[in-house]
Amino acid sequence: MLDKTFAPAEAEARLYKTWEESGAFGADPAAAGSPFTIMIPPPNVTGSLHMGHALTFTVQDSLVRYRRMTGRDVLWQPGTDHAGIATQMVVERLLASEGLSRKEMGRAAFLERVWQWKHESGGTITRQLRRLGASLDWPRERFTMDEGLSRAVRRIFVQLHEKGLIYRARRLVNWDPKFQSAISDLEVESREMDGHLWHLNYPIEGMDGRFITVATTRPETLPGDVAVAVNPEDERYRDLIGKFALLPLVGRRIPIVADEHSDPTKGTGAVKITPAHDFNDFEVGRRHDLPMPSVLDRQACFTLEEISAELRAVPGVADPAFLQGLVGQDRFKLRSAIVEQLEQYGLLAKVEKHRNQVPHGDRSGVPIEPLLTVQWFCDAATLAKPAVAAVEQGRTVFVPKQWENTFFAWLRDIEPWCISRQLWWGHRIPAWYGPDGTVFVAEDEAGAMAQARAHYGRDEALIQDEDVLDTWFSSGLWPFSTLGWPEQTPELARYYPTDVLVTGFDIIFFWVARMMMMGLFAMDEVPFKTVYIHGLVRDERGQKMSKSKGNVIDPLDLIDQFGTDALRFTICALTGPGRDVKLGPAVVESYRSFVTKLWNAARFLEMNDVRPVSGFDPATAKLPLSRWILDAANRAVADATAALESYRLDDYASAGYRFTWNTFCDWFVEFAKPVFNQGETEEAAEVRAVAAHVLGIILKLLHPAMPYVTEVLWGEFGFGPEGTLIRAPWPEAVTVAESEIARAELDWVVGLISAVRAVRAEMRVPPSVLAPLLLRDAGAEELGRAARWIEAIRRMGRASEVSPLAGDVPKGSAQAVLGRVTIVIPLEGLIDLSAERARLEKERAKALEEAGKVRGKLGNESFVARAKPEVVQENRDRLESFEAEAARLAAALSRLG
């Protein structure tokens, strides 16, 4: 006997253990079914479950559970990423608490400590994924630093280097002064900060008293200026193009160049060009073949090393001693000193308050410094061309399709990819240096030594490059390295290319593009046939979750509070293609009611002796009620299947919800109650068998999104041993005799009762009060249906009688239309009609008033321009809600006549 309520905590732990130990999650290369492969976006080994994880892994798990049930040989590949900076930071903090430092320990001892931490504490995220119900093939779990994947990294690095696609160069990179490493764009976050815009006068050489004024947010980089750029169409500066300015504080002559990078509408229209400390300036410098001296070192402190020879004294403009006294100063102290000195020289034209976006390291929290350094780069532009072609040719398809444009935009304008990092934790670059600086790239030291011997004609001591590879480099190999590449394994042959990649739009460039490039290079085939892009999780108001806002939601808290099924179904219900998910405790609680509704319906059926009937054939059902629910189940299965095939998780959840809650629980079970009460009649036996059959369909249908409650009910009702629903076949349509006739009749009865209930609710007729129903323009067919279902109409529609209306509509009646029939409900004497009419008119006037206020807001161009997009959308939603309410109340008034 089912308990009164479903206890998620107890069931979840038990069932997951059963599934995992039985091998239910495992792929089987020898299976007859065709393979279906999803690669998990490997979470950081340092990570813990957050709402973004809950979203993407719920979507993936729903898809793989569905595919298992359709007979596919499913591989959902698990694993974690070594997360270079994040992991090194965690361990360094741990060491600091013990009074130790990485540099004091040395590289070997530090790496040993990182591995120790990984073995002791690195499994948090995988344990939490189990709590989410993620049915990953755990025995196949991989780690981006395990030996097999490390071998793949070394192999592809060597192959790319041999083809000239990996090389060393001096270029500008995002430099984190705290971590002392280059970092990727994904590890940079822009923060809006209050600052200043300094307007600085640069004297024009040979033109006494004339200056060109530049506006900058970074006066501290002024000593590294090598030019001033103006727009070639800017009339103000056309006569200065080709002339020289004197660089304040330094005294260096710098050219005034024409370049479209300068926007005449911004600042002064003249831009100081510092190629070694600004990405846009770097490109201007390349176009004009300008020098690129660095004036900030790796600690973001002032250095004269590259410009000391150019310092010269210019009265009122430059004094070498001043800059020499600033060497070693932090960039922010340097900024203040430079501004103060410029003011003394009279070269500070003005200062404006200015709010701008400042890039920060997402983990270090310090402003990033564009820095010109020697790094290893990958020729991403060359690798991107086959990836772009593959999407153009349809070999990889994006869902939704519009994300292809984002993919194209990024890859068609891609810069060289900086792949080296100045860290200790990660894949060490397989490059060794000889005594003269010659570089030898090989998969191991022995290979490098052999190359050196051939080069020098003797053995020479080699030193391996200290840097490690960008984490995204190894992540880019994930779809094939996890399957055994570079070895030609049976798994690689069977499961590559994968079927679908499920991910958020925020890493299309960083991860999706790199997997496409690497997969096509190594395998000559796309890594996935479909890329399904989902949105991001936001709070209930549509705002991005952040610790500073205090609106971060822990998915494990929601699981503890409402159960895993409620959270998973909520995510599915809210996840439309590419659409952000607005989520909070209230909406998860509302979907917990759906879990409860299913449980209560099953419990009611159990109490009425509903059990699976061995050998039952739905095609033998004779009753209209049986045929109606079987036909509705067929349509629900078709809708759910089509939705899952097209990655519409919201439509899938909607199909399951509508059929289960509305059609099955609210209507079929209610219609079946008097039949169950008949005892052991042939009619009751059929309805019980049909009820069990349809319940089995529901459990299969909902299992991908709500695996736990469905699995418990599957076992309790005897559809199979507990733990076997996960491998049960996906439901298919059954033959239903005269389904159109049954559908027409029962849909009409449902429509009648629904219309009556709506009118009664609008008119606030108490449930205890029975009212007659008069059917105007009803033919023999409608009157026959009403007669056959009179008991249900009386009980569910609170009707005292149902009869045809031949004459005029009685005064004080409410009306509703159902097909060609008008349903008339005489209310005279049942409610105060004048008071009810006055209430409806007042509520409608209020709704129209509120709609007018919001419409006025949205019609205000200033409000729309200043407000955040989510605020504008919130107001549009409110307007739609008020207008719908006004229309509903108008319809209610019209029903009163």
N, C-alpha and C positions, 0 to 999 in steps of 0.2 A: 504494500500500500504506500502510495506517495505521501511524503510528509506534507504538512499544511503549507509550508513555504519552501522555496528552493534555497539551499545554503551554499552559495558559490565557493566560499573559502575551502570548505572540506572537499567538495566535488572537484575543484580545479586541480588541487595538488594530487589527488588520487588518480584522476583521469590522465593528466599529463604523464605521470609515472608509467601508467599502463601503456599509453601510446608509445612512449619513447622506448620502453623495455621490449615491446613487442615488435619493434622495427617498422612501425606504421609510417614513419616519416622517410624511410630510406628509399633511395633510387635503386633500381635493379637493371644493370646493363643487359642482362639476359632476358628481360621481360619482353613479352610480345607487343605490348603497347608502344606507340610511337613516343619518343622522348619529348618532354616539355621542361625547359630549363629557365630558371631565374637565378641570377647572381645577386646575393645580398650586397647592398652598398655597405662595405665593411665599416662598422662603427669603430671609433677610436678605442684602443685597449684601455685608455684611461677613463672612458666615458661611463655615464650612468643614464638610464632610460629617461628621455624627455618627450614632450608631446610630439615633436617632429618625428622621433623614432616610432612612437605609437601610431602615428598616421601612416607612414610608409610601410611599416611591417604588418600592420593590420590589412592594408590593401594587398600586399604581396601574399600574406597567408591566406586571405580569402580566395585569391586567384589560384594558388597552388592546391588548396583543399578542393576547390571546384574541379581542377584538372585531374586530380587523383580519382575523383568520383566518376569522371568521364572515361577512365581507363588509360590515361596517359601515364608513361613512366616518368614521374616527376623528380627532378633534381632541384632542390632549393639549397644552393651552396652557401654554407655559413662560413664565417671567419671574422677576424678583426684586423684593424690597421695599426701599425706600430706607432703612428702619430708622433713623428720626430720631436717637434718643439714641445708639444703638450706633455709627452712622457718624460722628456729630459727635465722639464720644469718641475713636474711632480716629484721626481727623485731628488733633484737638487734642493727642493724645499725640505724634503725628508732629511737629507744630509745636513742641511743648515740647522735643523732642530737638534741634531746630534753634535753640533760644533764642527762639522766637516765640510769640505768643499770639493767640487769636482776636480779642480786643478791640483789641489794638494794630493788627491788620490792617484791621479794619473788615469789615462784613457782605459787601460785594460781593467783596472780595479773598478772604475766607475761603471763600465759596461757590464761587468759581472754583477754589480749591485742592481743595475736596471733589470737584468734578466731575473734576478732574485725577486725583485718587486713584481715583475710580470707574473711569475709563477704563484706568488702569494696573494696578490691583489688585483690581477688583471682580468679576472673572470666575472666581475660584477655585472657587466652589461649582458653577458650571455645568460647568466642566471635570471636577470630581469626579463630578457626576451622570452624565456620559458614561462614566466608569469603572465605574459601577454598572450600565451597560447601559440607562439610561433612554432610551426611544425617543420623546423629545419632539419636537414640530414646531418645530425651532430657528429657521427663518426667521421665525416669528411671535413670537419672544421679545419680551416687553414689560418695562418698568421702571416702577415706580409714579410716578417723577418725569419720565417722558418727556412730550413735549408733548401727545400725544393724551390720556393719562390725566390730566395736569394740567388740561386743558380740561374733562374730565368732572368732576373734583373741584370746579372753580370753578362749573360749571353747577349741580351738585346742591346746593352750598352756597347759592347764590342762590335756587334753587327752594324749599329747605327754609326759608330765612329769610323768603321771601315768604309762606309759609303759617304763619308763627309757630312753626315747629318747631325753629328755631335762634335763640338769644337770648343776651344777656349778663346775668350775674347774679353776685351775691356769695354763694358757697357754699363749703363745706368740701371740700378736695381733698387727695389724697396729694401732699405737697410734698417734693421731694428737695433738701435744703439745699446739697448739693455741686454738683448740676447746675443749681440755681436754676430748677427747672421743676416744673410739675405732671406726674405720671406716672400711667399706668394701673395698675389692680389687677394685671394680668399682669406688670408690671415690679416688683412688690413681692413679696418672699419673706419668710416668717416664720422667724425663727431663735429657737430655744429658748435662753434665757440665764438665768444666775443673777442675781438681783436682790433687792430687798427690798419688803416691804409695810409702809408707814409708817402707823401709826394716829395721827391728828391730832385734837386736841380743839378744837372751835369753840364759844366761849361763846354761851349763849343770852341774847339781849337781855332785860333786865328780870328775869332769874332768876339771881341771884348764886349762884355755885358750881355751876351746872348747865351741862353741856356736851353736845354731840352729837358723837360720835366717828366720823370717816370713815376708811376704809382706802383708801390709794392707792399706786400704783406710780410716780406722777408728781407729786411735791410741787412740782416746778419750775413747774407751771402754776397753782399755788394763787392767785397774784394775779389770774388771769382767772376765778376761780369767781364764779358769779352766783346759785347756789342750792345747797341740799342736798336730795336726793331720798330719800324713804323710801317703802316699800311701803304702800299704804293699809290692808292687812290686818295690818301689823306692829304688835302691841299695844304694843311697847316705845316707839314714837314717836308713837302716835296723838294724844296730847295736845299734841305739838309742831307738828302740821301747821297751817300758817297763821301760825305765829310766825316770828321772825327770829333768825338767828345773826349774830354779829360775825365778819367774815372776818379771821383772823389776818394780821398784817403790813400789811394794807391799811386795816382799820378800817371797811370798807363793810358796811352792813346787807344781808344776803342772805336771801331767804325759804326756809322749809322747805316743800317741796311734796310732794304725794302723787303717785307715779308708779310704774307697774308695772315700769319699767325696773330698779328697785331690787330685788334678790333678797335676802330676809331670811336665806337660808342661806349667803350669801357675805360674807366680811369682817365688818363690823359691821352690815350691813344698811342703812347710810346711805351715800349716794354723793355726792361733790362733783361739781357740774355745771359743766363748763367748755366751753360750746358751740363756742368758736372753736378748740379743740384736741383734740376727741374726737368721732368720728362718732356714737356713741350719744348723747353729751351734746348734740350739735347737734340731734338729733331731739327730745330732751326740751325743749331751749330753744324749739324751734318750737311744741311742744304747749302750752307755758306762756307763750309770748310774752315770753321773757326776753331781756335785752340780750346781745350777743355780742362782748365786747371781746377783741382779740388782745393777748397779752403777749409773744409771740415773733415776731421779724421774719423776713424771707425767708432770713436766714443762721442762723436758729434761735438768735438772741441776744435777750436780755431788752430789752423796750421798755416804757416807761410812757406812750407817746403817747396811747393810748385810755383810760387810767384815771387819769392824773395829777390830774385835777380831783376825783377821788373819794377821794384819800388823806387820812386824818385820823389824828391821834394818839389812841391809847387806851392808857392806862397798863397795862403788862403784856401788851398784846395787839398793838399796832401803833405803828410809828414811821416816818413818811414818809421821813425821812433815810436809813433803812436801805435801803429799796428804791431810792431815788434813787441810792445809791452802787453799785447792781448793774447799772445800765443799760449795755448793751453786752456783758454777760457771756455766755459760751457756756452753753447750756442745762444741761450737765452740771455746770459750776462753779456755776451758779445753783442747781441742786438741792442741792448740798452746803451752800451758804451758807444757804439757806432752812431746811433741816433743822436746822442748827446754831443758828440764831436761834430756831426754834420750841422747841428743847430748852432754850435759855436762858430763854424765857418760861414754861417748864413746860407747854407745849401738845403736846409729843411724848409720847403715851401709851405706845407701845411700837413696836418694830421687829422684824419677822419676816423670816427668809430666805424667799425666794419665787422659784420658777422659772417663768418665763412666756414667752409667744411675743411677740417684738418685731419689728414689720415693718421690713424694710430694703430699700433700693433694690438690685435684683439686680445692677446694674452699678456703682453708686457704692460700695456696701458700707456706707453710713451709715444709721442709723435714720431712717425716714420721719417727717415731722412733719405731722400733720393741720393744715391752714392755711386760714383764711378769706380767700379772694382773689376778685377780679373776674375771671371767666373766661367763655369762650364755652361754651354748653351746647346739647345736642341733646335734644329732648323724646322720649326713648327710649320712655316709657310709651305714647305715642300711636302711634309707629311699630311697637311690639311687638304691638299688638292684631291687625293683619292677619297677622303672622307666626305667632302662636299659632293663629289660625283656620285658616291653611293647613295646619298640621300636624294639627290636630283633624279637618280634612276629608279628610286623606289625600293632599293634593296634594304634600306632601313627607313621605317615610317615613324613619324612623330604623331602622338595622340595627346592633345589636340594638334591639328596640323599646323596652326599658326606658329608653333614653337620652332618649326623648321626655319622660319625667317630669322629668328634669334640665332640659331645655329649657324646659318649662312653668314649673317652680319659679323659674327665674331671670327669665324674661320677664314673669311675672305679678306680680313684686315688684321690677321694675327701677327704678332711680333715674335722675335726669337724667344724661346722659353728658357729662362734661367733655371737650370736643374740642380745647381750645387747649393749646399747649405753648410754654414760654418758651425756644425754641431758634431757631437760624438755619437749620438744614438741615431742609427739609420744604416742604410746600405752604403758602405764606404766606397767611394768612387774607385773603380778598378783601373787606376792609372798610376804609373811609377815614374819617377824622375831620375835621370842619370846625373852624373857630376857636372855636366855642362848644360843641364836644364832640358835635355831631350826627353820627350814624353813617350812612354811605352804603355799602350793600352792592351790589356789581356784579361782573360777570365780569372787568372790567378797569378801569384808571384812567379811561379815556375815559367809560365808563358812569357811574362815580362822579361825575366832573366834571359830566356832564349832569344828574344828580340834584341835585347841589349848586347848580348854576346855577338850576334850577327852584325850589329851596328858598329860596335867598338873593336871587334876582333878579339875580345878578351872579356872575362867576367869583371863587372864593375858593381860597386855597392849601389843599390837603388833605394829610393825613399818613396813610400806610397803617399798619394795625395791625402791630406788631412780631412778634406771635406766629405760630406755624405750627400746622398741624392735627395732631392725634393720628394716628400712623401707621395705626391701625385704621380711620380714616375712609376713607382711599384704598383700603385693603385690602378694605373692605366693598363697594366698587364693582367689584372684580376680575372677577366673572363676566360683566359686560356692558361695562365700560369697555375691557377687552382686545379686545373684538369690534368696537370702533369707536364705541360710544355716546359722545356724543349724536347722532352721525350715524347714519342708518338704513342700515347697510351690509348687503350680502348675507350676510356672516358672522354678523351679529347676528340676522338673520332665520332663518338655517339652524341655528345652533349654540346658541341660547338658547331655552328654558332648557336647562341642561346636564343630563346623565343622573345622574351620581353625584359626590358630594364625598367624598373619602377623607381622614379626619383623625383626630387623637387626641381623647380626651374632654376634655383639659385646655383646649382652646380653643373648646368649644361656645358659651360665652357671648361670648368676646371676638371671635371671627371668624365662626363659623357664624351666630350670632344677628344680627350686624351685616349680613352679606350678605343674610340673609332680609329684614331691615327695608329695606335700601336697594334690593334687587332689586324688592320689591313696590311700593315708592314710585315708582321710576323707570320700571319696565317693566310694572307691574301684573300681574306673573307671578312665581312662585317661581323662584329662581336654579338650583335643582337638584331633581330628582325624588326622589333617594335620598341620604341621608347615612349613609355607612358609617363607624362608629366603631370604631377598633382600640385596643388597649391601649398601654401604654408598654413600652419595652425595659428590662429589669432584668438584673442579673448572674445568674450561675448559681444563686445562693442566694436569688434573688428580691428582693434589695436594690436600691434606687434607685441608679443610677450617679451618682457625684459625685467631683470632684477631691479633696475632702478625705478620702474613703474610699479613694482610690487604685484604684477598680474601674472606671474609665472605659475603654471599649474603642473603639479607632479602627477603623471599618469598612474603611478603606484598608489597614490592617495585615492584617486578615483576608483581604482580597482578594489582597494580595501573597503571603500564606502558603498559602491554600487555593484561590484562584480565585474569580471573581465568581459562577459558577454554584453553587458550594457554599454561599456566603453567602446567595444569593437563595433557594435551595431550602430552606435551614434556616429562614429567615424565614417562608416560606410554610407550612412544616410546623408551625411553632409558633404561627402567628397564627390563633387562634380569635376569633370576634366579641366585642369588648370585653374580651378576656382579655390580661393582661400577658404579655410574652414573656421567658422566662428564657434568656439567651443568653451563651455564652462560647466560647472557642477549641475546647474539647473537643467540643462538639456540632457545631460547623461542620466540624471534622475528621472526625467520624463521617459527616456527609452528603457530604463529599468522596469517601468510599468509594462512595457511590451513583453519582457521576459516573464514578469509575473502573470500577465494575461495568458500567455502560452501555458505556463505551469498550471494555472487554475483551470483552464479549459481541459487540459489533459487529466487533471485530477477529477473533474466532473465526469469525463468520459469513463475513467476507471471505475468510479462509483456506480456507473450505469452499465457495468459489465462489458464495456467495449474492449475487445482484444483482437489482435490480428487473427484472421481466419485463414488457415492453411488452404491453399488452392483456390482462394477467392478470385473470381474473374470479373472485373468491373464491367465487362461487356454484357453480363447477364442482369445488370441492375434494371428494374422495371419502374420504380417509383420516380415521379418527376423530381422530387427532392434529391434523390440519389443521383439522378442523371445531371441535375443542375450543378451540384457541388463537384461532381467528377469533371464536367465540362469546364467549370470555373478553374479547377485545379490544372487542367490542361493548358488553359490560357496563362495562368500564373507561371507555370513551368516554362512556357514559351517566352514570356516577357522576361523572366529572370535569366534564362539562358542567353537571350539576345543581348541583355544588358551586360552580362559578364563577358561575353564574346567581344563586346565593343568597349570594354573597360569603363562602363558606366556604373560605378559602384552605388551611386545614389539611386539610379533607376532600379538596380537589383534589389536594394534594401526596400525601396518603395513598393515594388511588386510583392515581395515577401510579406511586408507589413500589411498592405491592403488586403491581400488574400487571407492572411492568418487572422488579423484582428477583426476586420470588417466582414468579409464574406463567411469565413469559417466560424469564428467565435460569436460574432454579433448576430448572424443570421442563421447559418446552418444549425448550430447547436440549439439556438432558441426554437427554430422550427422543429427540431428533432425531439425536444423534451416530451411532448405528449405521446410521440411514437415510442420512446423509451418506456413510458409508463404503461404501455399496453402489455408488458410482460413478455411471454415467449411466442408472440405471433410471428408469422412469416414476414410481415412488414417490418416489425421491430428487428428481426434478425438481419434483414437486408441493410437497414439503416445503421445498425451496429457495425456490420462488416465494412460498409462504405466509410463510416466515420474512422475506423481504424486504418483503412487503406489511405485515406486522405491525410490523416495525422502522420502516417509514415512519409508521405510526400512532403509535408510541411517540414518535418524534421530533417529530411535530406536537403530541402530547399534552403533552409536557414542555417544549416551546419557550417558553411564556409565563414559566415559572419558571427554566428553564435555557437561555437563548437561544444561548449560545456553543457548547457541546459539541454541541448538537442541530444547529446550523447547519453546523458542520464536517462532521459525519457525513452530513448531507443532501447536501452537495456531493461528499464522497468516494465515497459509494455511487451517485452518479449519479441521485438522485431529481430533481435540478434543479441549475442552476449555484449555486455557493456564494453565499449572500446572498439567496436567493429563498425560503427557508423562511418568513421573516417574513411573506410575502404568500401563502403556500400556504393552501388551504382547510382549515378545521377538519374533523377526521375525522367521518364519519357511519357509522351502523350499516350493515353489509352483510348480504345474504341468506346464511344458512348452512343447508344442507340437514340435516335430522335432527340439529339441534344438541342437543336434549334427550338423545338416545341417547348422543352423543359426550360430552356433559358428565357424564352419569351414570357412564359407564365410566371416563373419565380421572380424574374427581374421586375415584372409588373407589380407583383405583391410587395416586393421590397420597396419599389418606388412609391406605392400607395402609403405604406406605413411610414416611410421616411418623410413624405410630404406632410402627413398628418402630424407627426412629431415636431417637424419644423414650425408649423403653424401654431401648435399648442405652446411651444417654447417661446415663440415671439410674442404671443398674446398672454403669456404667463398664466395659462390654465393649470391649476394644481393637478398633480398626477392622480390624486384620489377622485377627481371629478371625471365621470364618463360623459362622452358627447356622441350624439348620433352622427353618422357619416352619410351624406346624400351624394349620389353619383349622377351628375347631369350629363346627358348625351352618351350614356354608357350603352353599348350594344350587348348582344347576347354573350359574346366572348368575354367581355369584361365582367358582366354580372355572374357568369359561370365561374370565373376565377375567384371572385369575391365570395361566392357561395362555398366553393371548395376549401377556401382558406379562412373561413369566417372565424374559427377559433383563434388562429394566430393574429388576425386583424384586431379582434376584440382585446386579446391579451396584450399585444405589443403596441397597438395604436390607441388603447384606452377608449375603445368605441362601445357604445351601448347597443348600437345596431348599424347595419349597412343596408341601404335601400336605394332604389333609383329615384331621381327627382324628375317629376313630370311637369310641374308648374313653375311659378316664379321662385326666385331665391328668397328664402325667409329673411326678414329684416334682421340686421345685426349678425350676419354670417361672415365668416372668413372663408376665403377660397384659395385653392391651389390647382394648377393644371398638371395633368398626367396624360401625355399623349392627346387623344381626342376627348378625354374625359375631364370634366371640371369637378373637383372634390369640394363639396360645400359642407362647412361645419357650423351649424347654428350655435351662436354663443350667447344669444339673448338669455339673460337669467343666470348664466354661468360665470360671467365676469362683468365688471363695470366697463362697458364699451367706451363711454365718453372719456373716462379717466385713462383708459388704455390708449385711445387715440391721441389724447393730449400728451401722454408720456412719450409716445413714438415721435410726435411732431417736435417736442422739446429736444429729444436726443438727436433727431436728424438735424435740427438747427445748430446744435452744439458741434456735431461732426462737420457740418459745412463751414462753420466759423473757424474751427481749428484747421481745416483744409485750406481755407483762405489765407490764414496766417502763414502757413508753411509755403503755400504757393507764392506769397509775397516775398518770402525770404529767398526762394530759389530764383525769383525774377530779378533779384538784386544782383547785378553783375559784380559789384564790389564784394559782396558776401561770398559768392561762388569763387571769385578769384583768390580771396584771402583764406578761406576755410580749407582745412585738410580734406583730401578726397573722401575719407571715410565719414567725415561729418556731413559732407554734401550728400553722399549716398544714404546716410541715416535719415536725412530730411526727405529725400525722395521716397524712401520706404514708408516714412510716416505719412506723407501725402497720399500715397497709394492706399494705405490702411484707412485713413479718414474718408477718402472717397468711396472705398468699398463699403465702409460702415454706413455712410449716407445712402448709398444705393440699396443696401439691405433694408434699411429702415423705410425707405420710400416704397420698396416692394411690399413690406409688411403693411404699410398704410393702405396701399392699393388693394390688398387682400380684404381689408375691412370694408371696402366699398365707399 
